[in-house]
Amino acid sequence: MSAYDSILQGLSEALAYSEASVGESVTHQVRIPSVDVAAIRTRTGLSQAQFARSIGVAKGTLLNWEHGRRQPTGPAQVLLAMLEKRPSLVSELLSVAR
């Protein structure tokens, strides 16, 4: 398939989707659960500063999440959902990298 044909196919699929011709398009929905950041951090046994460093965010960002002023999104939300299931994940991975 040429680049032109590929682009044309993509545009046709986008148009079909926008016109609600669901039979001609494929959509995927991924549900990422909301997380209780303070509870997850507590389960890791790390201080706020340590936890923020371990997941690569500023301490202020972590504080905003814990106090409900902001909600983690995207990759941070996915990482926190993983840590909720396995609190030792970050320390396991970081200890291997050293």
Distance bins in CASP14 RR format, pairs under 12 A and 6 or more apart:
PFRMAT RR
TARGET T0000
AUTHOR 0000-0000-0000
RMODE 2
METHOD distances of the structure
MODEL  1
1 7 0 0 0 0 1 0 0 0 0 0 0
1 8 0 0 0 0 1 0 0 0 0 0 0
1 9 1 0 0 1 0 0 0 0 0 0 0
1 10 0 0 0 0 0 1 0 0 0 0 0
2 8 0 0 0 0 1 0 0 0 0 0 0
2 9 0 0 0 0 0 1 0 0 0 0 0
3 9 0 0 0 0 0 1 0 0 0 0 0
3 10 0 0 0 0 0 1 0 0 0 0 0
4 10 0 0 0 0 0 1 0 0 0 0 0
4 11 0 0 0 0 0 1 0 0 0 0 0
5 11 0 0 0 0 0 1 0 0 0 0 0
5 12 0 0 0 0 0 1 0 0 0 0 0
6 12 0 0 0 0 0 1 0 0 0 0 0
6 13 0 0 0 0 0 1 0 0 0 0 0
7 13 0 0 0 0 0 1 0 0 0 0 0
7 14 0 0 0 0 0 1 0 0 0 0 0
8 14 0 0 0 0 0 1 0 0 0 0 0
8 15 0 0 0 0 0 1 0 0 0 0 0
9 15 0 0 0 0 0 1 0 0 0 0 0
9 16 0 0 0 0 0 1 0 0 0 0 0
9 24 0 0 0 0 0 1 0 0 0 0 0
9 25 0 0 0 0 0 1 0 0 0 0 0
10 16 0 0 0 0 1 0 0 0 0 0 0
10 17 0 0 0 0 1 0 0 0 0 0 0
10 18 0 0 0 0 0 1 0 0 0 0 0
10 24 0 0 0 0 0 1 0 0 0 0 0
10 25 0 0 0 0 1 0 0 0 0 0 0
10 26 0 0 0 0 0 1 0 0 0 0 0
11 17 0 0 0 0 0 1 0 0 0 0 0
11 18 0 0 0 0 0 1 0 0 0 0 0
11 25 0 0 0 0 0 1 0 0 0 0 0
12 18 0 0 0 0 0 1 0 0 0 0 0
12 19 0 0 0 0 0 1 0 0 0 0 0
12 21 0 0 0 0 0 1 0 0 0 0 0
12 24 0 0 0 0 1 0 0 0 0 0 0
12 25 0 0 0 0 1 0 0 0 0 0 0
13 19 0 0 0 0 0 1 0 0 0 0 0
13 21 0 0 0 0 1 0 0 0 0 0 0
13 22 0 0 0 0 0 1 0 0 0 0 0
13 23 0 0 0 0 0 1 0 0 0 0 0
13 24 1 0 0 1 0 0 0 0 0 0 0
13 25 1 0 1 0 0 0 0 0 0 0 0
13 26 0 0 0 0 1 0 0 0 0 0 0
13 27 0 0 0 0 0 1 0 0 0 0 0
14 21 0 0 0 0 0 1 0 0 0 0 0
14 24 0 0 0 0 0 1 0 0 0 0 0
14 25 0 0 0 0 1 0 0 0 0 0 0
14 26 0 0 0 0 0 1 0 0 0 0 0
14 27 0 0 0 0 0 1 0 0 0 0 0
15 21 0 0 0 0 1 0 0 0 0 0 0
15 24 0 0 0 0 1 0 0 0 0 0 0
15 25 0 0 0 0 1 0 0 0 0 0 0
16 22 0 0 0 0 1 0 0 0 0 0 0
16 23 1 0 0 1 0 0 0 0 0 0 0
16 24 1 1 0 0 0 0 0 0 0 0 0
16 25 1 0 1 0 0 0 0 0 0 0 0
16 26 0 0 0 0 0 1 0 0 0 0 0
16 27 0 0 0 0 0 1 0 0 0 0 0
17 23 0 0 0 0 1 0 0 0 0 0 0
17 24 1 0 0 1 0 0 0 0 0 0 0
17 25 1 0 1 0 0 0 0 0 0 0 0
17 26 0 0 0 0 1 0 0 0 0 0 0
17 27 1 0 0 1 0 0 0 0 0 0 0
18 24 0 0 0 0 0 1 0 0 0 0 0
18 25 0 0 0 0 1 0 0 0 0 0 0
18 27 0 0 0 0 0 1 0 0 0 0 0
19 25 0 0 0 0 1 0 0 0 0 0 0
20 27 0 0 0 0 0 1 0 0 0 0 0
21 27 0 0 0 0 0 1 0 0 0 0 0
30 74 0 0 0 0 0 1 0 0 0 0 0
30 77 0 0 0 0 0 1 0 0 0 0 0
30 78 0 0 0 0 1 0 0 0 0 0 0
30 81 0 0 0 0 0 1 0 0 0 0 0
31 77 0 0 0 0 0 1 0 0 0 0 0
31 78 0 0 0 0 0 1 0 0 0 0 0
31 81 0 0 0 0 0 1 0 0 0 0 0
32 71 0 0 0 0 0 1 0 0 0 0 0
32 72 0 0 0 0 1 0 0 0 0 0 0
32 73 0 0 0 0 1 0 0 0 0 0 0
32 74 1 0 0 1 0 0 0 0 0 0 0
32 75 0 0 0 0 0 1 0 0 0 0 0
32 76 0 0 0 0 0 1 0 0 0 0 0
32 77 1 0 1 0 0 0 0 0 0 0 0
32 78 1 0 1 0 0 0 0 0 0 0 0
32 79 0 0 0 0 0 1 0 0 0 0 0
32 80 0 0 0 0 1 0 0 0 0 0 0
32 81 1 0 0 1 0 0 0 0 0 0 0
32 82 0 0 0 0 0 1 0 0 0 0 0
32 84 0 0 0 0 0 1 0 0 0 0 0
33 40 0 0 0 0 0 1 0 0 0 0 0
33 71 0 0 0 0 0 1 0 0 0 0 0
33 72 0 0 0 0 0 1 0 0 0 0 0
33 77 0 0 0 0 1 0 0 0 0 0 0
33 78 0 0 0 0 1 0 0 0 0 0 0
33 80 0 0 0 0 1 0 0 0 0 0 0
33 81 1 0 1 0 0 0 0 0 0 0 0
33 82 0 0 0 0 0 1 0 0 0 0 0
33 84 0 0 0 0 1 0 0 0 0 0 0
33 85 0 0 0 0 0 1 0 0 0 0 0
34 40 0 0 0 0 0 1 0 0 0 0 0
34 65 0 0 0 0 0 1 0 0 0 0 0
34 68 0 0 0 0 0 1 0 0 0 0 0
34 71 1 0 0 1 0 0 0 0 0 0 0
34 72 0 0 0 0 1 0 0 0 0 0 0
34 73 0 0 0 0 0 1 0 0 0 0 0
34 77 1 0 0 1 0 0 0 0 0 0 0
34 80 0 0 0 0 1 0 0 0 0 0 0
34 81 0 0 0 0 1 0 0 0 0 0 0
34 84 0 0 0 0 0 1 0 0 0 0 0
35 41 0 0 0 0 0 1 0 0 0 0 0
35 43 0 0 0 0 0 1 0 0 0 0 0
35 55 0 0 0 0 0 1 0 0 0 0 0
35 65 0 0 0 0 1 0 0 0 0 0 0
35 66 0 0 0 0 0 1 0 0 0 0 0
35 68 0 0 0 0 0 1 0 0 0 0 0
35 71 0 0 0 0 1 0 0 0 0 0 0
35 72 1 0 0 1 0 0 0 0 0 0 0
35 73 0 0 0 0 0 1 0 0 0 0 0
35 74 0 0 0 0 0 1 0 0 0 0 0
35 76 0 0 0 0 1 0 0 0 0 0 0
35 77 1 0 0 1 0 0 0 0 0 0 0
35 78 0 0 0 0 1 0 0 0 0 0 0
35 79 0 0 0 0 1 0 0 0 0 0 0
35 80 1 0 1 0 0 0 0 0 0 0 0
35 81 1 0 1 0 0 0 0 0 0 0 0
35 82 0 0 0 0 1 0 0 0 0 0 0
35 83 0 0 0 0 1 0 0 0 0 0 0
35 84 1 0 1 0 0 0 0 0 0 0 0
35 85 0 0 0 0 0 1 0 0 0 0 0
36 42 0 0 0 0 1 0 0 0 0 0 0
36 43 0 0 0 0 1 0 0 0 0 0 0
36 65 0 0 0 0 1 0 0 0 0 0 0
36 66 0 0 0 0 1 0 0 0 0 0 0
36 68 0 0 0 0 0 1 0 0 0 0 0
36 71 0 0 0 0 0 1 0 0 0 0 0
36 72 0 0 0 0 0 1 0 0 0 0 0
36 80 0 0 0 0 1 0 0 0 0 0 0
36 81 0 0 0 0 0 1 0 0 0 0 0
36 83 0 0 0 0 0 1 0 0 0 0 0
36 84 1 0 0 1 0 0 0 0 0 0 0
37 43 0 0 0 0 0 1 0 0 0 0 0
37 44 0 0 0 0 0 1 0 0 0 0 0
37 48 0 0 0 0 0 1 0 0 0 0 0
37 51 0 0 0 0 1 0 0 0 0 0 0
37 52 0 0 0 0 0 1 0 0 0 0 0
37 55 0 0 0 0 1 0 0 0 0 0 0
37 57 0 0 0 0 0 1 0 0 0 0 0
37 60 0 0 0 0 0 1 0 0 0 0 0
37 61 0 0 0 0 1 0 0 0 0 0 0
37 62 1 0 0 1 0 0 0 0 0 0 0
37 63 0 0 0 0 1 0 0 0 0 0 0
37 64 0 0 0 0 1 0 0 0 0 0 0
37 65 1 0 1 0 0 0 0 0 0 0 0
37 66 1 0 1 0 0 0 0 0 0 0 0
37 67 0 0 0 0 1 0 0 0 0 0 0
37 68 0 0 0 0 1 0 0 0 0 0 0
37 69 0 0 0 0 0 1 0 0 0 0 0
37 70 0 0 0 0 1 0 0 0 0 0 0
37 71 0 0 0 0 1 0 0 0 0 0 0
37 72 1 0 0 1 0 0 0 0 0 0 0
37 76 0 0 0 0 1 0 0 0 0 0 0
37 77 0 0 0 0 1 0 0 0 0 0 0
37 79 0 0 0 0 0 1 0 0 0 0 0
37 80 1 0 0 1 0 0 0 0 0 0 0
37 81 0 0 0 0 0 1 0 0 0 0 0
37 83 0 0 0 0 1 0 0 0 0 0 0
37 84 0 0 0 0 1 0 0 0 0 0 0
38 44 0 0 0 0 0 1 0 0 0 0 0
38 45 0 0 0 0 0 1 0 0 0 0 0
38 46 0 0 0 0 0 1 0 0 0 0 0
38 48 0 0 0 0 1 0 0 0 0 0 0
38 51 0 0 0 0 1 0 0 0 0 0 0
38 62 0 0 0 0 1 0 0 0 0 0 0
38 63 0 0 0 0 1 0 0 0 0 0 0
38 64 0 0 0 0 0 1 0 0 0 0 0
38 65 0 0 0 0 1 0 0 0 0 0 0
38 66 1 0 1 0 0 0 0 0 0 0 0
38 67 0 0 0 0 1 0 0 0 0 0 0
38 68 0 0 0 0 1 0 0 0 0 0 0
38 72 0 0 0 0 0 1 0 0 0 0 0
38 80 0 0 0 0 0 1 0 0 0 0 0
38 84 0 0 0 0 0 1 0 0 0 0 0
39 45 0 0 0 0 0 1 0 0 0 0 0
39 51 0 0 0 0 0 1 0 0 0 0 0
39 65 0 0 0 0 0 1 0 0 0 0 0
39 66 0 0 0 0 1 0 0 0 0 0 0
39 80 0 0 0 0 0 1 0 0 0 0 0
39 83 0 0 0 0 0 1 0 0 0 0 0
39 84 1 0 0 1 0 0 0 0 0 0 0
39 87 0 0 0 0 1 0 0 0 0 0 0
40 46 0 0 0 0 0 1 0 0 0 0 0
40 48 0 0 0 0 0 1 0 0 0 0 0
40 51 0 0 0 0 1 0 0 0 0 0 0
40 54 0 0 0 0 0 1 0 0 0 0 0
40 55 0 0 0 0 1 0 0 0 0 0 0
40 62 0 0 0 0 0 1 0 0 0 0 0
40 65 0 0 0 0 1 0 0 0 0 0 0
40 66 0 0 0 0 1 0 0 0 0 0 0
40 72 0 0 0 0 0 1 0 0 0 0 0
40 76 0 0 0 0 0 1 0 0 0 0 0
40 77 0 0 0 0 0 1 0 0 0 0 0
40 79 0 0 0 0 1 0 0 0 0 0 0
40 80 1 0 1 0 0 0 0 0 0 0 0
40 81 0 0 0 0 1 0 0 0 0 0 0
40 82 0 0 0 0 1 0 0 0 0 0 0
40 83 1 0 1 0 0 0 0 0 0 0 0
40 84 1 0 1 0 0 0 0 0 0 0 0
40 85 0 0 0 0 1 0 0 0 0 0 0
40 86 0 0 0 0 0 1 0 0 0 0 0
40 87 1 0 0 1 0 0 0 0 0 0 0
40 88 0 0 0 0 0 1 0 0 0 0 0
40 89 0 0 0 0 0 1 0 0 0 0 0
40 90 0 0 0 0 0 1 0 0 0 0 0
41 47 0 0 0 0 1 0 0 0 0 0 0
41 48 1 0 0 1 0 0 0 0 0 0 0
41 49 0 0 0 0 0 1 0 0 0 0 0
41 50 0 0 0 0 1 0 0 0 0 0 0
41 51 1 0 1 0 0 0 0 0 0 0 0
41 52 0 0 0 0 1 0 0 0 0 0 0
41 53 0 0 0 0 0 1 0 0 0 0 0
41 54 0 0 0 0 1 0 0 0 0 0 0
41 55 0 0 0 0 1 0 0 0 0 0 0
41 57 0 0 0 0 0 1 0 0 0 0 0
41 59 0 0 0 0 0 1 0 0 0 0 0
41 62 1 0 0 1 0 0 0 0 0 0 0
41 63 0 0 0 0 0 1 0 0 0 0 0
41 65 0 0 0 0 1 0 0 0 0 0 0
41 66 1 0 0 1 0 0 0 0 0 0 0
41 72 0 0 0 0 0 1 0 0 0 0 0
41 80 0 0 0 0 1 0 0 0 0 0 0
41 83 0 0 0 0 1 0 0 0 0 0 0
41 84 0 0 0 0 0 1 0 0 0 0 0
41 87 0 0 0 0 1 0 0 0 0 0 0
41 90 0 0 0 0 0 1 0 0 0 0 0
42 48 0 0 0 0 0 1 0 0 0 0 0
42 51 0 0 0 0 1 0 0 0 0 0 0
42 66 0 0 0 0 1 0 0 0 0 0 0
42 83 0 0 0 0 0 1 0 0 0 0 0
42 84 0 0 0 0 0 1 0 0 0 0 0
42 87 0 0 0 0 1 0 0 0 0 0 0
43 51 0 0 0 0 0 1 0 0 0 0 0
43 80 0 0 0 0 0 1 0 0 0 0 0
43 83 0 0 0 0 1 0 0 0 0 0 0
43 84 1 0 0 1 0 0 0 0 0 0 0
43 85 0 0 0 0 0 1 0 0 0 0 0
43 86 0 0 0 0 1 0 0 0 0 0 0
43 87 1 0 1 0 0 0 0 0 0 0 0
43 88 0 0 0 0 1 0 0 0 0 0 0
43 89 0 0 0 0 0 1 0 0 0 0 0
43 90 0 0 0 0 0 1 0 0 0 0 0
43 91 0 0 0 0 0 1 0 0 0 0 0
44 50 0 0 0 0 1 0 0 0 0 0 0
44 51 1 0 0 1 0 0 0 0 0 0 0
44 52 0 0 0 0 0 1 0 0 0 0 0
44 53 0 0 0 0 0 1 0 0 0 0 0
44 54 1 0 0 1 0 0 0 0 0 0 0
44 55 0 0 0 0 1 0 0 0 0 0 0
44 62 0 0 0 0 0 1 0 0 0 0 0
44 80 0 0 0 0 0 1 0 0 0 0 0
44 82 0 0 0 0 0 1 0 0 0 0 0
44 83 1 0 0 1 0 0 0 0 0 0 0
44 84 0 0 0 0 0 1 0 0 0 0 0
44 86 0 0 0 0 0 1 0 0 0 0 0
44 87 1 0 1 0 0 0 0 0 0 0 0
44 88 1 0 0 1 0 0 0 0 0 0 0
44 89 0 0 0 0 1 0 0 0 0 0 0
44 90 1 0 0 1 0 0 0 0 0 0 0
44 91 1 0 0 1 0 0 0 0 0 0 0
44 92 0 0 0 0 0 1 0 0 0 0 0
44 94 0 0 0 0 0 1 0 0 0 0 0
45 51 0 0 0 0 1 0 0 0 0 0 0
45 54 0 0 0 0 0 1 0 0 0 0 0
45 83 0 0 0 0 0 1 0 0 0 0 0
45 87 1 0 0 1 0 0 0 0 0 0 0
45 88 0 0 0 0 1 0 0 0 0 0 0
45 90 0 0 0 0 0 1 0 0 0 0 0
45 91 0 0 0 0 1 0 0 0 0 0 0
46 52 0 0 0 0 1 0 0 0 0 0 0
46 53 0 0 0 0 1 0 0 0 0 0 0
46 54 1 0 0 1 0 0 0 0 0 0 0
46 55 0 0 0 0 1 0 0 0 0 0 0
46 59 0 0 0 0 0 1 0 0 0 0 0
46 62 0 0 0 0 0 1 0 0 0 0 0
46 83 0 0 0 0 0 1 0 0 0 0 0
46 87 0 0 0 0 1 0 0 0 0 0 0
46 88 0 0 0 0 0 1 0 0 0 0 0
46 90 0 0 0 0 1 0 0 0 0 0 0
46 91 0 0 0 0 1 0 0 0 0 0 0
46 94 0 0 0 0 0 1 0 0 0 0 0
47 53 0 0 0 0 1 0 0 0 0 0 0
47 54 0 0 0 0 0 1 0 0 0 0 0
47 59 0 0 0 0 1 0 0 0 0 0 0
47 62 0 0 0 0 0 1 0 0 0 0 0
47 63 0 0 0 0 0 1 0 0 0 0 0
48 54 0 0 0 0 0 1 0 0 0 0 0
48 55 0 0 0 0 0 1 0 0 0 0 0
48 57 0 0 0 0 0 1 0 0 0 0 0
48 58 0 0 0 0 0 1 0 0 0 0 0
48 59 1 0 1 0 0 0 0 0 0 0 0
48 60 0 0 0 0 1 0 0 0 0 0 0
48 61 0 0 0 0 0 1 0 0 0 0 0
48 62 1 0 1 0 0 0 0 0 0 0 0
48 63 1 0 0 1 0 0 0 0 0 0 0
48 64 0 0 0 0 0 1 0 0 0 0 0
48 65 0 0 0 0 0 1 0 0 0 0 0
48 66 1 0 0 1 0 0 0 0 0 0 0
48 67 0 0 0 0 0 1 0 0 0 0 0
49 55 0 0 0 0 0 1 0 0 0 0 0
49 56 0 0 0 0 0 1 0 0 0 0 0
49 57 0 0 0 0 0 1 0 0 0 0 0
49 58 0 0 0 0 0 1 0 0 0 0 0
49 59 1 0 1 0 0 0 0 0 0 0 0
49 60 0 0 0 0 1 0 0 0 0 0 0
49 61 0 0 0 0 0 1 0 0 0 0 0
49 62 0 0 0 0 1 0 0 0 0 0 0
49 63 0 0 0 0 0 1 0 0 0 0 0
50 56 0 0 0 0 0 1 0 0 0 0 0
50 57 0 0 0 0 0 1 0 0 0 0 0
50 59 0 0 0 0 1 0 0 0 0 0 0
50 62 0 0 0 0 0 1 0 0 0 0 0
50 90 0 0 0 0 0 1 0 0 0 0 0
50 91 0 0 0 0 1 0 0 0 0 0 0
50 94 0 0 0 0 0 1 0 0 0 0 0
51 57 0 0 0 0 1 0 0 0 0 0 0
51 58 0 0 0 0 0 1 0 0 0 0 0
51 59 0 0 0 0 1 0 0 0 0 0 0
51 60 0 0 0 0 0 1 0 0 0 0 0
51 61 0 0 0 0 0 1 0 0 0 0 0
51 62 1 0 0 1 0 0 0 0 0 0 0
51 63 0 0 0 0 0 1 0 0 0 0 0
51 65 0 0 0 0 0 1 0 0 0 0 0
51 66 0 0 0 0 1 0 0 0 0 0 0
51 79 0 0 0 0 0 1 0 0 0 0 0
51 80 0 0 0 0 0 1 0 0 0 0 0
51 83 0 0 0 0 1 0 0 0 0 0 0
51 87 0 0 0 0 0 1 0 0 0 0 0
51 90 0 0 0 0 1 0 0 0 0 0 0
51 91 0 0 0 0 0 1 0 0 0 0 0
52 58 1 0 0 1 0 0 0 0 0 0 0
52 59 1 0 1 0 0 0 0 0 0 0 0
52 60 1 0 0 1 0 0 0 0 0 0 0
52 61 1 0 0 1 0 0 0 0 0 0 0
52 62 1 0 1 0 0 0 0 0 0 0 0
52 63 0 0 0 0 1 0 0 0 0 0 0
52 64 0 0 0 0 0 1 0 0 0 0 0
52 65 0 0 0 0 1 0 0 0 0 0 0
52 66 0 0 0 0 0 1 0 0 0 0 0
52 72 0 0 0 0 0 1 0 0 0 0 0
52 76 0 0 0 0 0 1 0 0 0 0 0
52 80 0 0 0 0 0 1 0 0 0 0 0
52 90 0 0 0 0 0 1 0 0 0 0 0
53 59 0 0 0 0 1 0 0 0 0 0 0
53 60 0 0 0 0 0 1 0 0 0 0 0
53 61 0 0 0 0 0 1 0 0 0 0 0
53 62 0 0 0 0 1 0 0 0 0 0 0
53 90 0 0 0 0 1 0 0 0 0 0 0
53 91 0 0 0 0 0 1 0 0 0 0 0
53 94 0 0 0 0 1 0 0 0 0 0 0
54 62 0 0 0 0 0 1 0 0 0 0 0
54 79 0 0 0 0 0 1 0 0 0 0 0
54 80 0 0 0 0 0 1 0 0 0 0 0
54 83 0 0 0 0 1 0 0 0 0 0 0
54 87 0 0 0 0 0 1 0 0 0 0 0
54 88 0 0 0 0 0 1 0 0 0 0 0
54 89 0 0 0 0 1 0 0 0 0 0 0
54 90 1 0 1 0 0 0 0 0 0 0 0
54 91 1 0 0 1 0 0 0 0 0 0 0
54 92 0 0 0 0 0 1 0 0 0 0 0
54 93 0 0 0 0 1 0 0 0 0 0 0
54 94 1 0 0 1 0 0 0 0 0 0 0
54 95 0 0 0 0 0 1 0 0 0 0 0
54 97 0 0 0 0 0 1 0 0 0 0 0
55 61 0 0 0 0 1 0 0 0 0 0 0
55 62 0 0 0 0 1 0 0 0 0 0 0
55 65 0 0 0 0 0 1 0 0 0 0 0
55 72 0 0 0 0 1 0 0 0 0 0 0
55 75 0 0 0 0 1 0 0 0 0 0 0
55 76 1 0 0 1 0 0 0 0 0 0 0
55 77 0 0 0 0 0 1 0 0 0 0 0
55 78 0 0 0 0 0 1 0 0 0 0 0
55 79 1 0 1 0 0 0 0 0 0 0 0
55 80 1 0 0 1 0 0 0 0 0 0 0
55 82 0 0 0 0 0 1 0 0 0 0 0
55 83 1 0 0 1 0 0 0 0 0 0 0
55 87 0 0 0 0 0 1 0 0 0 0 0
55 89 0 0 0 0 0 1 0 0 0 0 0
55 90 1 0 0 1 0 0 0 0 0 0 0
55 91 0 0 0 0 0 1 0 0 0 0 0
55 93 0 0 0 0 0 1 0 0 0 0 0
55 94 0 0 0 0 0 1 0 0 0 0 0
56 62 0 0 0 0 1 0 0 0 0 0 0
56 72 0 0 0 0 0 1 0 0 0 0 0
56 75 0 0 0 0 0 1 0 0 0 0 0
56 76 0 0 0 0 1 0 0 0 0 0 0
56 79 0 0 0 0 1 0 0 0 0 0 0
56 80 0 0 0 0 0 1 0 0 0 0 0
56 90 0 0 0 0 1 0 0 0 0 0 0
56 94 0 0 0 0 0 1 0 0 0 0 0
57 63 0 0 0 0 0 1 0 0 0 0 0
57 64 0 0 0 0 1 0 0 0 0 0 0
57 65 0 0 0 0 1 0 0 0 0 0 0
57 66 0 0 0 0 0 1 0 0 0 0 0
57 70 0 0 0 0 0 1 0 0 0 0 0
57 72 0 0 0 0 1 0 0 0 0 0 0
57 73 0 0 0 0 0 1 0 0 0 0 0
57 75 0 0 0 0 0 1 0 0 0 0 0
57 76 1 0 0 1 0 0 0 0 0 0 0
57 77 0 0 0 0 0 1 0 0 0 0 0
57 79 0 0 0 0 1 0 0 0 0 0 0
57 80 0 0 0 0 0 1 0 0 0 0 0
57 90 0 0 0 0 0 1 0 0 0 0 0
58 64 0 0 0 0 1 0 0 0 0 0 0
58 65 0 0 0 0 0 1 0 0 0 0 0
58 70 0 0 0 0 0 1 0 0 0 0 0
58 76 0 0 0 0 0 1 0 0 0 0 0
59 65 0 0 0 0 0 1 0 0 0 0 0
59 66 0 0 0 0 0 1 0 0 0 0 0
60 66 0 0 0 0 1 0 0 0 0 0 0
60 67 0 0 0 0 1 0 0 0 0 0 0
60 69 0 0 0 0 1 0 0 0 0 0 0
60 70 0 0 0 0 1 0 0 0 0 0 0
61 67 0 0 0 0 0 1 0 0 0 0 0
61 68 0 0 0 0 0 1 0 0 0 0 0
61 69 0 0 0 0 0 1 0 0 0 0 0
61 70 1 0 0 1 0 0 0 0 0 0 0
61 71 0 0 0 0 0 1 0 0 0 0 0
61 72 0 0 0 0 1 0 0 0 0 0 0
61 73 0 0 0 0 0 1 0 0 0 0 0
61 76 0 0 0 0 1 0 0 0 0 0 0
61 80 0 0 0 0 0 1 0 0 0 0 0
62 68 0 0 0 0 0 1 0 0 0 0 0
62 69 0 0 0 0 0 1 0 0 0 0 0
62 70 0 0 0 0 1 0 0 0 0 0 0
62 72 0 0 0 0 1 0 0 0 0 0 0
62 76 0 0 0 0 1 0 0 0 0 0 0
62 80 0 0 0 0 0 1 0 0 0 0 0
63 69 0 0 0 0 1 0 0 0 0 0 0
63 70 0 0 0 0 1 0 0 0 0 0 0
64 70 1 0 1 0 0 0 0 0 0 0 0
64 71 0 0 0 0 1 0 0 0 0 0 0
64 72 0 0 0 0 1 0 0 0 0 0 0
64 76 0 0 0 0 0 1 0 0 0 0 0
65 71 1 0 0 1 0 0 0 0 0 0 0
65 72 1 0 1 0 0 0 0 0 0 0 0
65 73 0 0 0 0 0 1 0 0 0 0 0
65 76 0 0 0 0 1 0 0 0 0 0 0
65 77 0 0 0 0 1 0 0 0 0 0 0
65 79 0 0 0 0 0 1 0 0 0 0 0
65 80 0 0 0 0 1 0 0 0 0 0 0
66 72 0 0 0 0 0 1 0 0 0 0 0
66 80 0 0 0 0 0 1 0 0 0 0 0
70 76 0 0 0 0 0 1 0 0 0 0 0
70 77 0 0 0 0 0 1 0 0 0 0 0
71 77 1 0 0 1 0 0 0 0 0 0 0
71 80 0 0 0 0 0 1 0 0 0 0 0
72 78 0 0 0 0 1 0 0 0 0 0 0
72 79 0 0 0 0 1 0 0 0 0 0 0
72 80 1 0 1 0 0 0 0 0 0 0 0
72 81 0 0 0 0 1 0 0 0 0 0 0
72 83 0 0 0 0 0 1 0 0 0 0 0
72 84 0 0 0 0 0 1 0 0 0 0 0
73 79 0 0 0 0 0 1 0 0 0 0 0
73 80 0 0 0 0 0 1 0 0 0 0 0
73 81 0 0 0 0 0 1 0 0 0 0 0
74 80 0 0 0 0 1 0 0 0 0 0 0
74 81 0 0 0 0 0 1 0 0 0 0 0
75 81 0 0 0 0 0 1 0 0 0 0 0
75 82 0 0 0 0 0 1 0 0 0 0 0
76 82 0 0 0 0 0 1 0 0 0 0 0
76 83 0 0 0 0 0 1 0 0 0 0 0
77 83 0 0 0 0 0 1 0 0 0 0 0
77 84 0 0 0 0 0 1 0 0 0 0 0
78 84 0 0 0 0 0 1 0 0 0 0 0
78 85 0 0 0 0 0 1 0 0 0 0 0
78 89 0 0 0 0 0 1 0 0 0 0 0
79 85 0 0 0 0 0 1 0 0 0 0 0
79 86 0 0 0 0 0 1 0 0 0 0 0
79 87 0 0 0 0 0 1 0 0 0 0 0
79 89 0 0 0 0 1 0 0 0 0 0 0
79 90 0 0 0 0 1 0 0 0 0 0 0
79 93 0 0 0 0 0 1 0 0 0 0 0
80 86 0 0 0 0 0 1 0 0 0 0 0
80 87 0 0 0 0 0 1 0 0 0 0 0
80 89 0 0 0 0 0 1 0 0 0 0 0
80 90 0 0 0 0 0 1 0 0 0 0 0
81 87 0 0 0 0 0 1 0 0 0 0 0
81 89 0 0 0 0 0 1 0 0 0 0 0
82 88 0 0 0 0 0 1 0 0 0 0 0
82 89 1 0 1 0 0 0 0 0 0 0 0
82 90 0 0 0 0 1 0 0 0 0 0 0
82 92 0 0 0 0 0 1 0 0 0 0 0
82 93 0 0 0 0 0 1 0 0 0 0 0
83 89 1 0 1 0 0 0 0 0 0 0 0
83 90 1 0 0 1 0 0 0 0 0 0 0
83 91 0 0 0 0 0 1 0 0 0 0 0
83 92 0 0 0 0 0 1 0 0 0 0 0
83 93 0 0 0 0 0 1 0 0 0 0 0
84 90 0 0 0 0 0 1 0 0 0 0 0
86 92 0 0 0 0 1 0 0 0 0 0 0
86 93 0 0 0 0 0 1 0 0 0 0 0
88 94 0 0 0 0 0 1 0 0 0 0 0
88 95 0 0 0 0 1 0 0 0 0 0 0
89 95 0 0 0 0 0 1 0 0 0 0 0
89 96 0 0 0 0 0 1 0 0 0 0 0
90 96 0 0 0 0 0 1 0 0 0 0 0
90 97 0 0 0 0 0 1 0 0 0 0 0
91 97 0 0 0 0 0 1 0 0 0 0 0
91 98 0 0 0 0 0 1 0 0 0 0 0
92 98 0 0 0 0 0 1 0 0 0 0 0
END
